[in-house]
Amino acid sequence: MSMVRVLGSVALSAGLTLALGGCFTSGEMARVVQQPKTPAVRTISSFSEALRCMDRLLWTHGKRDIYITANGLPDATGRVAGGTKEMLITAVSRMSETSNAFRFVDFEPALDDVNALYWMIGVQPNFRAPSYYIRGAITQLDDNVVSEAAGAGLSLPKLDIGVSADQVVSMVSVDLNVGELVTRQIIPGMSASNTLAVVSSGRGADAGGVIGKAGLSFNISLNRSEGLHQGVRTLVELSTIEVLGKLTRVPYWQCLGIDQTNPAFMAEARGWFDGMAPAERVTFTQRALSAQGYYDGPVNGQLDQRTAEAVGRFQADHDLIATGRIDFDLYQRLLAKPPGEGGAPPARLQSVSNAGGEGLPRAQPSPARLDLLLSSDRGPAPRYRAGEALVVRMQPTADGFVYCYYRDAAGTVSRIFPNRFQPDAFVEAGRQVEVPPGVQKPFNLRMDRPGAEETVACVLSHDEIGVRIPEAFKSEDLQPIPGAALDDVINAFATAKGSDARAKRLTVKVLPGTLAQGE
């Protein structure tokens, strides 16, 4: 019998004892020895408005439920004692209040111990494994980089007058990077390195800071009760905006007041554009033009005549050459006017038909087309020997929600995507997803019965219909669904309210014989 084997599932039994000791004396009142001299104030950093701007930007670009984690930002200098992890969590929370773009998973064990992650999933079935992690540190602290002092005195027969002034400049730096949690690979380009110059003046114990970035200077106001730690918070917020903006590919520089034509960010946008699949470029353009009233067709990733005409109209109205083609100049102009600007955010999903699919019925016909490329690490008609493991590869032609199920030789059906290691069912157009993920596979789909046939079926829809199928089919991931047949599960998606589901199947043949020992 073929099995879905999950690593790290263990049982945990623990006890907690809380002891309270001590005694109380009656008849005595505590005296107030010292009152605080500094009133409590709400923390408002120099980038509070930028975080709110990021929240709106992520909302309008349809970024939702991206699970991330971090183990804090250690002080590599050993000289700044501050709660940097809490600063990071607060920054992520502020940019997700409305959009729900990011969900922070408070995962305390060392992130380089992947087995600890698998152990956590084993003992906490509801634990949502993060897809990405943020790592970084306070990497530099140089005191008294520049020190200036000046003094003057005047002596008179009956009077001596003296004045002095001093100014000290210190430098503090924070570096952040983003990596994929399962593969432990740092994603190239997803980094931020910012330095704050803290200027302290001795005239009134005042302090201020300057961050130089992309030809601009961000002036930071610090008071003597905040000092260097508020400067670190400011750096953490700026760096978080930058790395998560890069991760989600939204024009975060707009929230920092940086001009769209700044060479550094034009180059970054160019890299995003060049890295997009053709269908992904069309999908982005259709959404943006639809939000601005230039396009009223389906968002299907196809550059048809209606889309080309809408592109031409937009280009003509915005001083671009009206070619009807999607080029970088068009992409950059659309980034300057994000989807949903000035109103409610656009719907991330559009209704489409299942023409050409597996024949699933649909509730609301539409001329749009949605398709899913389903294959394996051995192609679209894979053959394995017993003991070998299958890797499923799927790639949608348009943005949508994907649900994959695995039927073994005995007929047992299990949901393999989304799963606890890949919790988000939403997959962008043109993006290839492997199940199981990463190089170090957290679970295996291993062939066990020679000569048998096994099946993987994936359902794709523009709507999150997985939440509307019957409860009987909502079993825990990577576990058998009691009494379910694969056809029943697929039909449940097809008949769900508002379904536009399209299904694809992958037949896996297990060759006679078994895998020899040591192969």
C-alpha positions in Angstrom: 0.0 0.0 0.0 1.3 3.4 -0.9 1.6 5.8 1.9 2.1 9.5 2.6 5.0 9.5 5.0 5.5 12.6 7.1 8.7 13.2 9.0 8.9 14.3 12.5 5.5 13.2 13.9 6.0 12.5 17.5 3.9 12.5 20.7 4.6 15.0 23.5 3.6 14.7 27.1 4.6 17.5 29.4 3.7 18.8 32.8 3.8 22.3 34.2 4.0 23.0 37.9 3.6 26.6 39.2 4.7 27.3 42.7 3.8 30.5 44.5 5.6 31.3 47.7 5.9 34.0 50.2 3.6 35.6 52.8 1.8 38.9 53.2 1.9 41.2 56.2 -1.2 43.2 57.1 -1.5 46.7 58.4 1.3 48.2 56.4 1.2 50.4 53.4 3.8 50.6 50.7 5.4 54.0 50.4 6.0 55.7 47.1 9.8 56.1 46.9 10.1 57.6 43.4 7.7 58.8 40.8 8.6 58.5 37.1 9.7 61.8 35.7 9.1 60.9 32.0 5.4 60.7 31.0 4.4 57.6 29.0 3.9 58.3 25.3 2.8 56.3 22.3 5.6 55.1 20.1 5.4 56.8 16.8 8.4 56.3 14.6 9.5 58.2 11.5 8.0 55.4 9.3 4.6 54.9 10.9 2.9 56.5 7.9 5.0 54.5 5.5 3.8 51.3 7.2 0.2 52.3 6.8 0.9 53.1 3.1 2.4 49.6 2.7 -0.8 48.2 4.2 -2.9 50.0 1.5 -0.4 49.0 -1.2 -0.5 45.3 -0.3 -4.3 45.4 -0.2 -4.6 47.0 -3.7 -2.2 44.4 -5.1 -4.1 41.5 -3.7 -1.4 40.2 -1.4 -2.9 37.9 1.3 -1.9 35.4 4.0 1.8 35.1 3.4 3.2 33.2 6.4 6.6 34.4 7.7 8.7 34.0 10.8 11.9 35.2 12.3 14.1 34.4 15.3 14.9 38.0 16.1 17.6 40.3 15.0 20.6 39.6 17.2 23.0 42.4 18.0 26.3 41.4 16.3 28.0 44.3 18.0 27.1 43.2 21.5 26.4 46.8 22.5 22.6 47.5 21.8 20.2 45.7 24.1 16.8 46.0 22.6 13.8 43.8 21.7 14.5 43.7 18.0 12.2 40.8 17.3 9.3 42.6 18.8 10.1 45.7 16.7 10.0 43.4 13.6 6.7 41.8 14.6 5.2 45.3 15.2 6.3 46.5 11.8 4.8 43.5 10.1 1.6 43.8 12.0 1.2 47.5 11.1 1.6 46.8 7.4 -1.0 44.0 7.6 -3.8 45.5 9.7 -6.2 45.9 6.7 -4.6 43.8 4.0 -3.8 40.7 6.0 -0.9 40.4 3.7 1.5 38.8 6.3 0.9 36.3 9.1 3.7 36.1 11.6 4.3 32.6 13.0 6.0 32.9 16.4 8.3 29.9 16.0 11.0 30.0 18.7 13.4 27.1 18.0 16.4 27.8 15.9 15.4 28.1 12.3 18.4 26.2 11.1 16.9 23.1 12.8 14.4 21.9 10.3 13.7 18.8 12.4 12.3 21.1 15.1 9.9 22.5 12.5 8.7 19.0 11.6 8.5 18.1 15.3 6.2 21.2 15.9 4.0 20.2 13.0 3.7 16.7 14.4 2.6 17.7 17.9 0.5 20.7 16.8 -1.7 19.6 13.8 -3.1 23.2 13.5 0.4 24.7 13.3 0.8 26.7 10.1 4.3 26.3 8.7 5.7 29.6 7.5 6.8 29.8 3.9 9.5 32.4 4.4 11.8 33.6 7.2 13.5 36.9 7.9 17.0 36.9 9.2 19.3 39.8 10.0 21.2 41.6 12.7 22.4 44.9 14.0 25.6 44.6 12.1 27.5 47.8 12.9 27.7 50.3 15.7 30.5 52.9 15.6 30.5 55.4 18.4 32.0 58.9 18.1 32.8 58.5 14.4 32.8 62.3 14.2 33.3 64.4 17.2 33.3 68.2 17.2 33.8 70.5 20.1 34.2 74.2 20.4 34.6 76.6 23.3 35.2 80.2 24.1 35.9 82.2 27.3 35.9 85.8 28.3 37.6 87.1 31.5 36.9 90.5 32.9 38.0 92.1 36.1 34.8 91.2 37.9 33.3 88.5 35.6 34.4 85.3 33.9 32.2 83.9 31.1 32.7 80.6 29.3 30.6 78.8 26.6 31.1 75.4 24.9 29.3 73.2 22.4 30.0 69.7 21.2 28.5 67.3 18.6 29.0 63.6 18.3 28.0 61.4 15.4 27.5 57.6 15.8 26.7 55.1 13.1 24.3 52.1 13.5 23.4 49.6 10.7 20.8 46.9 10.3 20.8 44.2 7.6 17.8 42.0 6.7 17.4 39.1 4.3 14.5 36.8 3.3 14.8 33.0 2.8 12.6 30.0 2.0 12.1 28.1 5.2 12.0 24.6 3.8 14.9 24.9 1.4 16.9 27.2 3.7 17.9 29.2 0.6 18.3 33.0 0.9 16.4 34.5 -2.0 18.7 36.6 -4.2 17.8 40.3 -4.1 15.5 40.1 -1.1 17.8 42.1 1.2 18.1 45.5 2.8 21.0 47.2 4.4 20.5 50.6 6.0 22.6 52.8 8.2 21.5 55.6 10.5 23.8 58.5 11.5 22.8 59.5 15.0 23.8 63.1 15.7 23.9 64.1 19.4 24.4 67.6 20.5 25.6 68.5 24.0 23.9 71.9 24.1 20.6 70.4 25.3 21.2 66.7 25.1 19.3 66.6 21.8 19.7 63.9 19.2 18.7 63.4 15.6 19.4 61.0 12.8 19.9 60.9 9.1 19.4 57.9 6.8 20.7 58.3 3.2 18.9 56.2 0.6 18.6 56.5 -3.1 19.6 60.1 -3.2 17.3 61.1 -0.4 17.9 61.9 3.3 15.4 60.7 5.9 15.7 63.0 8.9 14.9 61.2 12.2 13.9 63.0 15.3 15.1 61.4 18.6 14.9 62.7 22.1 17.2 61.9 24.9 14.8 59.3 26.5 14.7 57.4 23.2 18.3 57.6 22.0 19.9 54.8 20.0 17.1 52.3 20.6 14.5 54.4 18.7 17.1 54.7 15.9 17.3 50.9 15.8 13.4 50.7 15.6 13.5 53.1 12.7 16.0 51.1 10.8 14.1 47.9 11.5 10.9 49.4 10.1 12.6 50.8 7.0 14.4 47.5 6.3 11.1 45.5 6.8 9.3 47.8 4.3 12.1 47.2 1.8 12.5 43.4 2.1 8.8 42.6 2.2 8.1 45.0 -0.6 10.7 43.2 -2.7 9.2 39.8 -1.7 5.7 40.8 -2.8 6.9 42.8 -5.8 4.9 45.9 -4.9 6.4 49.4 -5.5 7.3 50.0 -1.9 9.4 53.1 -2.8 6.1 55.0 -3.2 5.6 54.7 0.6 9.0 56.2 1.2 8.4 59.2 -1.0 11.0 58.2 -3.5 10.3 59.2 -7.1 9.3 56.5 -9.6 12.1 57.5 -11.9 14.8 57.0 -9.4 17.5 54.9 -11.2 17.9 52.4 -8.4 14.2 51.5 -8.3 13.7 51.7 -12.1 16.4 48.9 -12.2 14.6 46.9 -9.5 11.2 47.2 -11.4 13.1 46.2 -14.6 14.3 43.0 -12.8 10.7 42.2 -11.7 9.4 42.7 -15.3 12.1 40.6 -16.8 11.5 37.8 -14.3 7.8 37.5 -15.0 6.4 34.9 -17.3 4.5 36.2 -20.4 1.1 35.1 -19.0 2.0 36.8 -15.6 2.7 40.1 -17.4 -0.6 39.9 -19.2 -2.5 39.1 -15.9 -0.9 42.0 -14.1 -1.8 44.4 -17.0 -5.4 43.2 -17.3 -6.0 43.7 -13.6 -4.4 47.2 -13.5 -6.3 48.3 -16.6 -9.5 46.9 -15.3 -9.1 48.9 -12.1 -8.6 52.1 -14.0 -11.5 51.5 -16.4 -9.6 50.7 -19.6 -10.4 47.0 -19.7 -13.7 45.1 -19.0 -12.8 41.6 -20.0 -11.7 38.5 -18.1 -8.4 38.3 -16.3 -7.1 35.2 -18.1 -3.4 36.0 -18.9 -4.1 36.0 -22.7 -3.1 38.9 -24.8 -6.2 38.9 -27.0 -7.5 41.7 -29.2 -9.6 43.2 -26.4 -6.6 43.4 -24.1 -4.3 44.8 -26.8 -6.9 47.6 -27.5 -7.1 48.5 -23.8 -3.3 48.6 -23.6 -3.2 50.9 -26.7 -5.8 53.3 -25.2 -3.9 53.5 -21.9 -0.6 54.1 -23.7 -2.1 56.9 -25.8 -3.6 58.6 -22.7 -0.3 58.5 -20.8 2.2 59.7 -23.4 3.4 56.3 -24.4 3.7 54.9 -27.9 0.4 53.2 -28.5 1.6 49.8 -29.8 -0.8 47.6 -27.9 2.1 45.6 -26.6 3.1 45.0 -23.0 6.5 46.4 -22.5 8.5 47.7 -19.6 7.4 51.4 -20.1 3.8 50.2 -19.7 4.6 48.1 -16.7 6.4 50.9 -14.9 3.5 53.3 -15.6 1.0 50.8 -14.2 3.2 50.4 -11.1 3.0 54.1 -10.5 -0.8 53.7 -10.4 -1.4 50.4 -8.6 -4.6 48.4 -9.0 -7.5 49.7 -7.0 -6.0 53.2 -6.5 -8.6 55.6 -5.2 -11.2 53.0 -4.3 -11.9 49.5 -3.1 -9.3 46.9 -4.1 -10.0 44.8 -7.1 -11.1 41.3 -6.7 -8.1 39.0 -6.9 -10.1 36.3 -8.6 -12.3 36.4 -11.7 -15.0 33.9 -12.9 -13.8 31.7 -15.7 -15.1 28.7 -17.6 -13.8 25.1 -17.7 -13.8 24.7 -21.4 -11.4 22.0 -22.4 -11.1 20.7 -18.8 -12.0 17.3 -17.4 -15.7 18.0 -18.1 -16.7 19.4 -14.7 -20.0 21.2 -14.6 -19.8 24.9 -13.9 -22.2 27.2 -12.2 -21.7 30.4 -14.1 -20.3 30.1 -17.7 -17.8 32.6 -18.9 -15.7 32.8 -22.1 -12.4 33.0 -20.2 -10.1 30.0 -20.1 -8.2 28.5 -17.1 -5.7 25.7 -17.4 -3.3 23.7 -15.2 -0.1 22.0 -16.4 0.3 18.9 -14.3 3.4 16.7 -14.5 6.1 15.1 -12.4 9.9 15.0 -11.9 9.7 12.2 -14.6 7.4 14.0 -17.0 3.7 13.8 -17.7 3.6 10.0 -17.9 5.8 8.9 -15.0 6.9 5.4 -14.3 8.5 4.4 -10.9 9.6 1.2 -9.2 8.3 0.3 -5.8 10.3 2.2 -3.2 10.9 5.3 -5.3 9.3 8.7 -4.5 7.1 10.8 -6.7 7.5 14.6 -7.0 4.4 16.3 -8.4 4.8 19.5 -10.5 1.9 21.8 -11.3 1.7 25.2 -13.0 -1.5 27.3 -13.6 -1.8 29.5 -16.6 -3.7 32.1 -14.5 -3.8 33.1 -10.9 -5.9 30.7 -8.9 -6.4 28.3 -6.0 -5.0 24.8 -6.5 -6.0 21.6 -4.5 -4.3 18.3 -5.2 -5.2 14.8 -4.0 -3.3 11.5 -4.2 -4.9 8.1 -4.6 -2.7 5.1 -3.9 -3.0 1.6 -5.2 -5.4 0.6 -2.5 -7.8 3.5 -3.4 -7.0 5.6 -0.3 -7.3 9.3 -1.0 -5.3 12.1 0.8 -4.9 15.8 0.2 -1.3 16.6 -0.6 -1.7 20.3 -1.5 -2.1 22.7 0.2 -0.4 21.1 3.2 1.2 22.1 6.5 4.5 22.8 4.7 2.8 24.7 1.8 -0.2 26.2 3.5 -1.3 28.7 0.8 -3.6 27.3 -1.9 -3.2 30.4 -4.1 -0.6 30.0 -6.9 0.3 32.8 -9.3 0.1 32.4 -13.0 3.2 30.7 -14.5 4.6 29.7 -11.2 5.7 26.0 -11.0 5.1 24.4 -7.6 6.6 21.1 -6.5 4.9 18.7 -4.0 6.6 17.8 -1.7 8.7 21.0 -1.7 12.4 21.7 -1.4 15.5 19.6 -1.6 15.1 18.0 1.9 11.6 16.7 1.4 9.4 17.0 4.5 7.3 14.1 3.4 7.3 11.5 0.6 4.9 10.0 -1.9 6.5 6.6 -2.1 5.4 3.8 -4.5 4.7 0.6 -2.6 2.9 -1.9 -4.8 4.7 -3.2 -7.9 2.6 -3.3 -11.1 -0.1 -0.9 -9.7 -1.4 2.4 -11.0 -1.7 5.5 -8.7 -3.3 8.9 -9.5 -2.8 12.5 -8.6 -5.7 14.9 -9.3 -5.5 18.6 -9.0 -8.3 21.1 -9.1 -7.8 24.7 -10.1 -10.3 27.6 -9.6 -10.3 31.3 -9.5 -12.2 31.2 -6.3 -11.2 29.6 -3.0 -13.8 26.8 -3.3 -11.9 24.5 -1.0 -13.7 26.1 1.9 -17.1 25.3 0.4 -16.8 21.6 -0.2 -18.6 19.2 2.2 -17.0 18.7 5.6 -16.5 15.0 4.8 -13.8 15.9 2.3 -12.0 18.5 4.6 -9.8 15.9 6.3 -6.4 16.8 7.7 -3.7 17.2 5.0 -1.5 14.2 4.3 -3.9 11.9 6.0 -6.5 9.5 4.4 -10.0 10.9 3.9 -12.3 8.2 5.4 -14.4 6.5 2.8 -13.7 9.0 0.0 -13.2 8.1 -3.6 -11.1 10.4 -5.9 -14.1 11.0 -8.2 -16.2 12.0 -5.3 -13.7 14.6 -4.1 -13.4 16.0 -7.7 -17.1 16.2 -8.0 -17.4 18.0 -4.7 -15.3 20.8 -6.1 -17.3 20.8 -9.4 -20.7 21.1 -7.6 -19.6 23.7 -5.0 -21.6 26.9 -5.1 -20.1 29.3 -7.7 -17.6 26.7 -8.9 -15.6 27.2 -12.1 -13.3 24.3 -11.3 -11.0 22.7 -13.8 -9.4 19.4 -13.0 -6.4 17.6 -14.3 -5.1 14.0 -13.5 -1.7 12.5 -13.6 -1.5 8.7 -13.8 1.5 7.1 -12.2 2.5 3.6 -13.2 4.5 1.4 -10.8 6.8 -1.0 -12.6 7.0 -4.7 -11.6 9.8 -5.4 -9.2 11.1 -3.4 -6.3 13.9 -1.0 -5.8 17.1 -3.0 -5.0 18.8 -2.4 -1.7 21.3 0.4 -2.0 19.8 1.9 -5.2 
